[in-house]
């Protein structure tokens, strides 16, 4: 799994980068077929926008974004939403494979 953490306009603090890396590690335990995770920080006006892009199964793309003045809170919100979306996808896939749909 490839993990890319970047900032569009500026640089990212090392403590924030380490925090995001520790949160992203859990995604591989949640769904083993993730190929790439991109976390992109952007500063728009007075807010920080965090965008999480998940590449799964070489064909599915999940994009989640969160906006908040605090970069850590924006990252938390985006990662939590991405985790929830990945959980729902995994449940739908499991139900489909077991004929429960």
QUIQUINOR-V964639 format. One line per field, one symbol per residue. ss: DSSP state (h for helix, s for strand, l for the rest). psi: psi as a letter, one per 30 degrees, with the letter a starting at -180 (. if undefined). A space follows every 50 residues. Layout:
ss->???
psi->???
This chain:
ss->lssssssllllllhhhhhhhhhhhhhhhhhlllsssssssssssllssss sssssslllsssssssssllhhhhhhhhhhhhhhhhhhhhhhhhhhhlll l
psi->kkkkklkeialkkeeeeeeeeeefffeeeejfgkekkkjkkkjjcglkkk kkkkjkggfkkkkklkkkekeeeeeeeeeeeeeeeeeeeeeeeeeefghg .
